Amino acid sequence: MDTFGDVEQLDLLEQKVDALLKLIQDLKRENTTLSEKVQIQEEKIADLTRQVDTLRSGRDKAKQKILHLLEKLEEIELP
């Protein structure tokens, strides 16, 4: 049995395990960071959606008022 070879293989295995553990830690940190960024973007989307809805509602009200005023103008008899 080659003890030196076995030790080398164990050292290599240890290095690979350490590298994998580091990769897992890095990926977990990246996942956390990306999850936070997604949350921020989802909040921005919700806010912008509310703003768009508010603007559309205001536009629709303004349109109705203009149509109403135009109808009133049409009712006025001009000499």
C-alpha positions in Angstrom: 0.0 0.0 0.0 1.3 3.4 -1.0 0.9 5.6 2.1 2.3 8.7 0.5 -0.1 8.3 -2.4 -3.0 7.9 0.0 -2.0 11.0 1.9 -1.8 13.0 -1.4 -5.3 11.7 -2.4 -6.7 12.7 1.0 -5.1 16.2 0.7 -6.5 16.6 -2.8 -9.9 15.5 -1.5 -9.7 18.0 1.4 -8.8 20.8 -1.1 -11.8 19.9 -3.3 -14.1 19.8 -0.3 -12.8 23.1 1.0 -13.3 24.6 -2.5 -16.8 23.3 -2.7 -17.7 24.7 0.8 -16.3 28.1 -0.2 -18.3 28.0 -3.5 -21.5 27.1 -1.5 -20.9 30.1 0.9 -20.3 32.4 -2.0 -23.4 31.2 -3.8 -25.5 31.6 -0.6 -24.2 35.2 -0.2 -24.9 35.9 -3.9 -28.4 34.4 -3.6 -29.1 36.6 -0.6 -27.9 39.7 -2.4 -30.0 38.9 -5.5 -33.1 38.1 -3.4 -32.7 41.6 -1.8 -32.4 43.2 -5.2 -35.4 41.3 -6.5 -37.4 42.5 -3.5 -36.4 46.1 -4.1 -37.3 45.9 -7.8 -40.7 44.3 -6.9 -41.4 47.2 -4.5 -40.5 49.7 -7.3 -42.7 47.9 -9.7 -45.6 48.0 -7.3 -45.1 51.7 -6.7 -44.9 52.5 -10.4 -48.0 50.4 -11.0 -49.9 52.5 -8.4 -48.6 55.7 -10.0 -49.7 54.5 -13.5 -53.1 53.6 -12.1 -53.4 57.0 -10.4 -52.4 58.8 -13.6 -54.9 56.8 -15.7 -57.7 57.5 -13.3 -56.9 61.2 -13.4 -56.7 61.1 -17.2 -60.1 59.4 -17.4 -61.6 62.0 -15.0 -60.2 64.9 -17.1 -61.5 63.3 -20.3 -65.0 63.0 -18.8 -64.9 66.6 -17.7 -63.8 67.8 -21.1 -66.5 65.8 -22.8 -69.1 67.2 -20.4 -67.9 70.8 -21.1 -68.0 70.1 -24.8 -71.6 68.9 -24.5 -72.5 72.1 -22.6 -70.9 74.2 -25.3 -72.9 72.4 -28.0 -76.1 73.1 -26.1 -75.5 76.8 -26.2 -77.4 78.4 -29.0 -75.4 80.9 -30.9 -77.2 83.7 -32.7 
